[in-house]
């Protein structure tokens, strides 16, 4: 079976659906292929800075997701070993006035379902599941995509939103994803099972030697999301094959010296699977002919800035804008998109790595300097966040411009 479509998006996760929605909102038809039997997200919680909330507004999804999300009043960083507070970050009216949108925490499935509902309601978007892309022929004037079941698609423009281990990335650059040697375990707990042991309106980050944990409410406060991450000694000793590292036993050993609150968090985490932490070195292009990489297929990053999904949403808004702005000139739209987005995402990728090193350091001098610096900052000092939350790519959609002084969106 051969199908001809004007624009094809491979990948039906958050980034892929957001990209399709953004393109369609500018009046262009788009076809989405998803390899799974249904559109679904693995994992639970997402942290969304104001840049992502702004992108949701540009996609017309902000008002749908806002009642399901939680706007925490602050974030608290604590020492995972002695339990002491290291610093706090106020997310109140000053934060919203500065950036125009709140900091939100939400469930991945809630966001995916909101995007999916918008896509299904749009007559310009066609969605297909059970389509596993195995190859593509990329040309200067289009592309032909082949699926595992023999289905073939001809398209004028191909967008790869197929994630960290993208099948299509190899058509642009022949690199490998970089494993950090850290493993994450994730899960949610009903809030009424927490017995008042946690703050229901905060994001809590625990940092320690080779470990961290993060906790926050999702789904309107009904669930409590928890992620615990540790540096695997087995991985760094050469046991790098799947199943050889990141095991539940290693998890327990890594957190054995943590304070009681952190050990309690670890005890509530399911042990069925873990997620190895990967990123990639920033590349100098995401384009080959009429193929464009976006989201994690283009710029996967470690989680320390909480920007993986956020940057995918920024990509979606920018690509929709560029395709609309350049009309039928897809090549210029792709180049303009890359010119704006590549430096921005490379900055997120490269800054995330040392941020994680700072959390996980076991050097006493570095720990002392880190803690002293953090203790000196005020809760409403946002100066280190402006580059991330207030940055607006030149020529991007109006939703990405800085808010007027004093404006607040709830």
Secondary structure per residue as TSV (DSSP state, phi and psi in degrees):
chain	resnum	aa	ss	phi	psi
A	1	X	-	360.0	128.8
A	2	X	E	-120.1	130.0
A	3	X	E	-123.0	136.1
A	4	X	E	-106.7	126.1
A	5	X	E	-132.2	149.0
A	6	X	E	-71.2	-36.3
A	7	X	E	-145.7	128.7
A	8	X	E	-119.7	128.1
A	9	X	E	-109.1	124.8
A	10	X	E	-100.2	117.7
A	11	X	-	116.9	122.4
A	12	X	-	-114.8	32.0
A	13	X	S	-83.7	-162.3
A	14	X	H	-57.9	-47.2
A	15	X	H	-64.4	-43.1
A	16	X	H	-66.3	-45.2
A	17	X	H	-67.7	-39.3
A	18	X	H	-63.2	-39.7
A	19	X	H	-63.2	-46.2
A	20	X	H	-60.2	-43.7
A	21	X	H	-63.9	-43.9
A	22	X	H	-61.6	-44.5
A	23	X	H	-64.1	-45.2
A	24	X	H	-66.3	-34.3
A	25	X	H	-64.1	-18.2
A	26	X	T	-97.7	11.4
A	27	X	T	92.0	13.9
A	28	X	-	-110.1	139.1
A	29	X	-	-72.6	145.1
A	30	X	E	-148.0	143.3
A	31	X	E	-119.1	133.8
A	32	X	E	-118.5	132.0
A	33	X	E	-112.3	128.9
A	34	X	-	-125.2	132.5
A	35	X	S	-76.2	-27.9
A	36	X	S	-73.7	166.5
A	37	X	S	-72.1	-21.2
A	38	X	S	-148.7	161.8
A	39	X	-	-77.7	119.5
A	40	X	-	-152.8	157.7
A	41	X	-	-119.9	138.1
A	42	X	S	-93.9	134.5
A	43	X	S	107.1	-179.4
A	44	X	-	-124.8	-73.8
A	45	X	E	-88.2	152.6
A	46	X	E	-133.3	140.0
A	47	X	E	-104.8	129.0
A	48	X	E	-120.8	110.0
A	49	X	-	-70.0	172.1
A	50	X	H	-57.6	-28.8
A	51	X	H	-62.8	-36.2
A	52	X	H	-76.5	-38.5
A	53	X	H	-59.9	-39.8
A	54	X	H	-63.2	-40.4
A	55	X	H	-65.7	-40.1
A	56	X	H	-60.6	-38.7
A	57	X	H	-63.9	-41.1
A	58	X	H	-64.4	-28.5
A	59	X	T	-87.0	-5.0
A	60	X	T	77.2	21.4
A	61	X	-	-111.7	-13.3
A	62	X	H	-56.5	-47.1
A	63	X	H	-67.3	-25.0
A	64	X	H	-75.4	-39.0
A	65	X	H	-86.6	-25.1
A	66	X	H	-57.0	-43.2
A	67	X	T	-65.6	-20.4
A	68	X	T	-92.0	-13.1
A	69	X	S	-93.7	171.3
A	70	X	B	-121.7	133.2
A	71	X	-	-102.5	94.0
A	72	X	-	-64.7	150.9
A	73	X	S	-79.2	-21.3
A	74	X	E	-165.8	165.1
A	75	X	E	-112.7	142.5
A	76	X	E	-125.9	126.1
A	77	X	E	-101.9	129.0
A	78	X	E	-128.1	155.9
A	79	X	E	-74.6	124.7
A	80	X	T	-72.5	-15.5
A	81	X	T	-94.1	-52.2
A	82	X	T	-99.4	-7.1
A	83	X	-	80.6	0.6
A	84	X	-	-71.1	146.2
A	85	X	E	-74.8	129.6
A	86	X	E	-96.0	-41.4
A	87	X	E	-167.3	164.5
A	88	X	E	-133.0	156.9
A	89	X	E	-130.0	118.9
A	90	X	E	-81.0	126.5
A	91	X	-	-103.7	21.2
A	92	X	S	-77.8	-151.9
A	93	X	H	-63.4	-33.5
A	94	X	H	-63.6	-40.7
A	95	X	H	-64.2	-48.1
A	96	X	H	-66.7	-36.8
A	97	X	H	-64.3	-36.5
A	98	X	H	-69.9	-39.1
A	99	X	H	-112.0	-10.7
A	100	X	S	88.4	-16.2
A	101	X	S	-142.8	158.5
A	102	X	-	-83.0	168.7
A	103	X	-	-86.3	127.3
A	104	X	E	-121.7	150.2
A	105	X	E	-124.6	137.2
A	106	X	E	-153.7	170.0
A	107	X	E	-90.4	135.0
A	108	X	H	-54.6	-42.4
A	109	X	H	-65.2	-36.4
A	110	X	H	-61.9	-43.0
A	111	X	H	-67.5	-45.5
A	112	X	H	-59.8	-42.9
A	113	X	H	-67.0	-34.1
A	114	X	H	-66.4	-43.8
A	115	X	H	-64.7	-41.2
A	116	X	H	-63.7	-41.5
A	117	X	H	-61.8	-41.7
A	118	X	H	-64.6	-41.3
A	119	X	H	-65.9	-43.5
A	120	X	H	-65.5	-28.6
A	121	X	T	-81.9	-7.1
A	122	X	-	-99.6	120.8
A	123	X	T	-70.9	-12.0
A	124	X	T	-87.1	-6.5
A	125	X	E	-111.2	129.5
A	126	X	E	-114.1	129.7
A	127	X	E	-114.6	133.2
A	128	X	E	-131.1	136.7
A	129	X	-	-108.3	175.4
A	130	X	S	57.0	37.5
A	131	X	-	-123.0	98.0
A	132	X	-	-94.4	111.7
A	133	X	E	-76.4	126.6
A	134	X	E	-114.7	-17.1
A	135	X	E	-162.4	162.3
A	136	X	E	-152.2	139.9
A	137	X	E	-102.4	116.3
A	138	X	E	-103.5	130.6
A	139	X	E	-125.7	171.0
A	140	X	T	-69.7	-21.5
A	141	X	T	-116.1	12.0
A	142	X	E	159.6	-162.4
A	143	X	E	-156.5	155.1
A	144	X	E	-123.4	124.9
A	145	X	E	-110.0	135.3
A	146	X	E	-116.2	133.2
A	147	X	E	-103.8	163.0
A	148	X	T	-63.2	-24.3
A	149	X	T	-90.6	7.1
A	150	X	S	93.8	-10.2
A	151	X	-	-63.8	139.2
A	152	X	E	-127.0	141.3
A	153	X	E	-128.5	128.0
A	154	X	E	-99.3	136.4
A	155	X	E	-147.3	151.3
A	156	X	E	-77.8	-26.6
A	157	X	E	-145.5	128.9
A	158	X	E	-117.9	129.7
A	159	X	E	-120.1	122.9
A	160	X	E	-94.8	112.5
A	161	X	-	-123.3	41.6
A	162	X	-	-101.0	25.8
A	163	X	-	85.0	-174.4
A	164	X	T	-51.8	-47.9
A	165	X	T	-98.9	47.8
A	166	X	-	-52.6	130.3
A	167	X	S	-67.9	-35.3
A	168	X	S	-86.5	-14.8
A	169	X	G	-58.4	-35.7
A	170	X	G	-62.1	-17.1
A	171	X	G	-77.7	-11.7
A	172	X	T	-111.3	-46.3
A	173	X	-	-148.4	138.8
A	174	X	-	-97.8	58.5
A	175	X	-	-106.3	-179.6
A	176	X	-	-122.9	146.5
A	177	X	-	-64.5	143.9
A	178	X	E	-102.6	120.1
A	179	X	E	-87.2	129.6
A	180	X	E	-79.7	-14.0
A	181	X	E	81.2	9.3
A	182	X	E	-104.7	145.8
A	183	X	E	-122.4	144.6
A	184	X	E	-120.2	138.9
A	185	X	E	-115.1	137.8
A	186	X	E	-133.9	155.3
A	187	X	E	175.1	166.5
A	188	X	E	-118.1	155.2
A	189	X	E	-130.3	136.5
A	190	X	E	-55.1	135.4
A	191	X	G	-59.1	-34.6
A	192	X	G	-72.5	-6.1
A	193	X	G	-89.5	-6.4
A	194	X	S	-84.3	-10.6
A	195	X	T	55.1	37.6
A	196	X	T	68.1	14.5
A	197	X	-	-81.4	-6.9
A	198	X	S	-133.0	161.0
A	199	X	-	-84.3	120.4
A	200	X	T	-79.5	-2.6
A	201	X	T	-125.9	27.8
A	202	X	E	-133.1	155.0
A	203	X	E	-99.1	123.6
A	204	X	E	-113.3	124.0
A	205	X	E	-115.7	123.3
A	206	X	E	-106.4	128.7
A	207	X	E	-124.7	144.2
A	208	X	E	-163.3	178.7
A	209	X	T	-58.9	108.4
A	210	X	T	71.7	10.4
A	211	X	E	-141.9	156.0
A	212	X	E	-156.8	161.0
A	213	X	E	-141.1	145.9
A	214	X	E	-136.2	140.8
A	215	X	E	-138.1	139.5
A	216	X	E	-167.3	157.7
A	217	X	E	-80.2	150.8
A	218	X	E	-138.1	176.2
A	219	X	G	51.9	53.0
A	220	X	G	65.8	18.5
A	221	X	G	92.4	4.9
A	222	X	T	-76.1	-32.4
A	223	X	E	-120.2	154.1
A	224	X	E	-116.6	116.5
A	225	X	E	-88.4	137.4
A	226	X	E	-135.7	135.8
A	227	X	E	-131.2	129.3
A	228	X	E	-122.8	134.6
A	229	X	E	-131.1	141.3
A	230	X	E	-146.8	153.9
A	231	X	E	-81.8	122.6
A	232	X	-	-83.1	117.3
A	233	X	H	-65.5	-36.8
A	234	X	H	-63.9	-41.6
A	235	X	H	-60.9	-45.9
A	236	X	H	-75.1	-9.7
A	237	X	T	-97.6	10.2
A	238	X	T	101.5	-1.5
A	239	X	-	-91.1	80.0
A	240	X	-	-105.1	-1.5
A	241	X	S	-76.8	152.1
A	242	X	T	-54.4	135.0
A	243	X	T	90.6	-15.2
A	244	X	S	-88.5	-15.6
A	245	X	S	-146.3	166.7
A	246	X	S	71.8	23.1
A	247	X	-	-77.2	163.0
A	248	X	H	-56.3	-35.9
A	249	X	H	-63.3	-41.6
A	250	X	H	-64.0	-38.7
A	251	X	H	-57.1	-51.1
A	252	X	H	-63.7	-40.3
A	253	X	H	-63.8	-40.8
A	254	X	H	-63.1	-34.0
A	255	X	T	-102.1	12.0
A	256	X	T	-60.8	-33.1
A	257	X	T	-96.1	6.0
A	258	X	S	-73.6	163.5
A	259	X	-	-69.8	169.4
A	260	X	H	-59.2	-40.1
A	261	X	H	-64.1	-37.8
A	262	X	H	-73.5	-41.2
A	263	X	H	-63.1	-34.5
A	264	X	H	-64.4	-40.1
A	265	X	H	-61.4	-44.2
A	266	X	H	-61.7	-38.3
A	267	X	H	-66.5	-22.6
A	268	X	T	-91.6	-3.5
A	269	X	S	-83.6	134.3
A	270	X	-	-65.4	149.0
A	271	X	-	-109.4	14.9
A	272	X	S	-68.4	-35.8
A	273	X	-	-155.7	161.9
A	274	X	-	-130.7	164.1
A	275	X	E	-113.8	113.8
A	276	X	E	-66.0	143.0
A	277	X	E	-93.7	119.4
A	278	X	E	-121.6	157.7
A	279	X	E	-148.5	-168.9
A	280	X	-	-138.7	157.0
A	281	X	-	-70.8	133.6
A	282	X	-	-55.2	140.0
A	283	X	-	-104.4	172.9
A	284	X	S	-98.1	-1.6
A	285	X	-	-158.5	152.9
A	286	X	-	-119.4	13.3
A	287	X	E	-121.5	135.7
A	288	X	E	-138.3	109.6
A	289	X	T	58.3	-122.5
A	290	X	T	-99.2	21.5
A	291	X	E	-105.4	130.7
A	292	X	E	-126.8	131.5
A	293	X	E	-90.2	141.9
A	294	X	-	-139.1	168.5
A	295	X	H	57.1	-144.4
A	296	X	H	-65.6	-21.1
A	297	X	H	-66.1	-27.2
A	298	X	H	-97.3	-45.0
A	299	X	H	-145.2	59.1
A	300	X	-	-61.3	143.4
A	301	X	-	-139.5	153.3
A	302	X	-	-65.5	158.2
A	303	X	G	-83.0	1.8
A	304	X	G	-68.2	-22.6
A	305	X	G	-96.9	-3.3
A	306	X	S	62.6	39.1
A	307	X	-	-118.1	2.6
A	308	X	H	-56.5	-61.5
A	309	X	H	-68.6	-32.8
A	310	X	H	-60.9	-44.5
A	311	X	H	-70.6	-31.1
A	312	X	H	-64.1	-38.1
A	313	X	H	-69.2	-40.3
A	314	X	H	-59.1	-43.3
A	315	X	H	-54.8	-47.4
A	316	X	H	-59.8	-46.4
A	317	X	H	-63.6	-45.0
A	318	X	H	-65.2	-41.2
A	319	X	H	-66.9	-42.4
A	320	X	H	-58.1	-43.0
A	321	X	H	-63.7	-46.0
A	322	X	H	-65.6	-41.0
A	323	X	H	-64.6	-38.9
A	324	X	H	-69.0	-41.6
A	325	X	H	-66.0	-32.9
A	326	X	H	-100.2	2.1
A	327	X	T	60.3	-122.6
A	328	X	T	-84.3	-3.2
A	329	X	-	-87.0	82.0
A	330	X	H	-65.6	-38.7
A	331	X	H	-61.6	-43.8
A	332	X	H	-67.4	-38.7
A	333	X	H	-59.8	-44.5
A	334	X	H	-63.1	-45.2
A	335	X	H	-65.2	-41.5
A	336	X	H	-65.1	-40.1
A	337	X	H	-58.4	-49.7
A	338	X	H	-63.3	-39.8
A	339	X	H	-60.0	-39.4
A	340	X	H	-79.6	-44.5
A	341	X	H	-86.3	-32.9
A	342	X	H	-61.6	-48.0
A	343	X	H	-63.3	-36.8
A	344	X	H	-63.3	-49.6
A	345	X	H	-72.5	-33.6
A	346	X	H	-61.8	-36.8
A	347	X	H	-63.3	-41.6
A	348	X	H	-64.8	-43.7
A	349	X	H	-60.0	-48.1
A	350	X	H	-76.0	-31.0
A	351	X	H	-76.2	-26.1
A	352	X	H	-64.9	-36.9
A	353	X	H	-61.9	-54.8
A	354	X	H	-67.1	-26.8
A	355	X	H	-62.5	-43.3
A	356	X	H	-64.3	-37.8
A	357	X	H	-61.6	-38.3
A	358	X	H	-66.0	-39.4
A	359	X	H	-62.9	-41.0
A	360	X	H	-98.6	2.2
A	361	X	-	-60.9	144.3
A	362	X	-	-116.0	7.9
A	363	X	-	-77.3	121.0
A	364	X	H	-58.3	-39.1
A	365	X	H	-65.9	-45.2
A	366	X	H	-64.7	-40.4
A	367	X	H	-60.3	-45.0
A	368	X	H	-62.9	-44.2
A	369	X	H	-65.8	-42.6
A	370	X	H	-58.6	-49.7
A	371	X	H	-66.3	-36.8
A	372	X	H	-65.5	-43.7
A	373	X	H	-62.8	-46.5
A	374	X	H	-63.5	-36.3
A	375	X	H	-66.5	-24.2
A	376	X	H	-83.7	-19.5
A	377	X	S	-81.4	146.4
A	378	X	-	-83.3	150.5
A	379	X	T	-59.7	-25.6
A	380	X	T	-104.8	23.9
A	381	X	-	-88.4	105.1
A	382	X	-	-106.1	11.1
A	383	X	T	-61.0	-31.2
A	384	X	T	-80.7	-4.2
A	385	X	T	-106.5	-12.1
A	386	X	H	-59.0	-40.6
A	387	X	H	-60.0	-29.4
A	388	X	H	-91.4	-47.1
A	389	X	H	-92.4	-24.1
A	390	X	T	-105.1	-7.8
A	391	X	-	-63.2	134.0
A	392	X	-	-126.8	112.9
A	393	X	-	-58.4	134.7
A	394	X	T	-55.7	131.0
A	395	X	T	79.7	3.7
A	396	X	-	-72.6	172.3
A	397	X	-	-56.9	154.2
A	398	X	G	-57.9	-26.7
A	399	X	G	-64.2	-15.8
A	400	X	G	-96.0	0.7
A	401	X	S	-77.1	154.5
A	402	X	-	-62.5	140.0
A	403	X	-	-66.9	155.2
A	404	X	-	-66.1	151.3
A	405	X	T	-54.4	130.8
A	406	X	T	86.2	-4.7
A	407	X	-	-77.2	139.9
A	408	X	-	-135.7	130.4
A	409	X	-	-110.1	133.7
A	410	X	-	-91.1	360.0
